Amino acid sequence: MSQPARVLISRLTLTNFRNYASASLVTDARLVALTGDNGAGKTNLMEAVSLLTPGRGLRRAAFADIVRKSPPHLQGPDQETPAPDGWSVSALLDGDNGETRIGTGFSLDTASRRVRIDGAEARSADSLSEYLRVLWLVPSMDGLFTGSAGDRRRFLDRLVLAVDPGHGRRVADFDKAMRSRNRLLETGGEAAWLDAVEAQIASLGVAMAYARREAVTLLSSLITEHAGDDAFPEAALSLEGPFEALSASIPAADLEDAYGELLARGRPRDRAAGRTLEGPHRTDLAVTHVAKAMPAGLASTGEQKALLIGLVLAHAELTARVSGLTPILLLDEVAAHLDPSRRAALFSRLDMLGGQVFMTGTDRALFEALPENAARFAVSDGSVSSLD
């Protein structure tokens, strides 16, 4: 198997983004530590990187909410400095395939997102996946195993998206078709219209399900390769739900027709419920702590964190293998809750992955075990400075 092409961000530039009027981070390091007080803007930098991919980034924020707010003393009709019209993020990518400049931004006037690649307007944000893959682990994901099935489904779809860029469009189109069906049921739409939208739902739903299944199979195989890693215990993954049971009992060639028939038969029930009750939008990702043979949600807080980190690390490796590009990995406050031995194991594993990693923390001591060639930056309100 050929080695994935190395990709790193050598320059990151932000304009009117969150608490940054203007900022630039320059580095040639693969491991990058960002330290500073809470609220200084460390996660904002990570969010900026996450927006160099399709979607709404690691916070899933509305683009209009990301625009930097003018200082109070400059607000009002007579302000000296106009309020920002929007925000922008750009990066210079460097690596085995040469240099590429990518950027994205949002304008309040047009309420639209724009993407540029080497100065040329891109057709959509999906084009960014050809140059960069970004994965992340943030504190809000710590409750993944005990939270809602919807949270795990979104996590699952991000896993799939990194190895299958077309998955995001399928999910969006499926959700749109599902909303159309629900409206038709509510308003008493004609059977012919329902037949058409249900055929679309069935086609998209089956494609979604198979993409998820393929990603979980590949990821499970790779996790098994690292079995026995005491720092990050082995996790077993499976997909659960009525649709998964249906797909397991029907030949692949017949699944689309079977799902369409299920939707048609379920119209009275779904009309009464006000939503569609059957389909891959109800699928759940089940995770098991293999060594203890227990659901991840019943493991200790520390074990859940270790399982989640191991899962994200395996996904980063899978993304590199499938996409042919080393991904950018964003780890927000990941080291704070790890003991020194597990922290050292994390840094060693990250170094072996070969991709670029951005990590945040409030205490510089958390990153003492990083190799000498790592880069360290201090983040304070609206500014970034090198500590090297």
Disulfide bonds with the S-S distance in Angstrom:
none
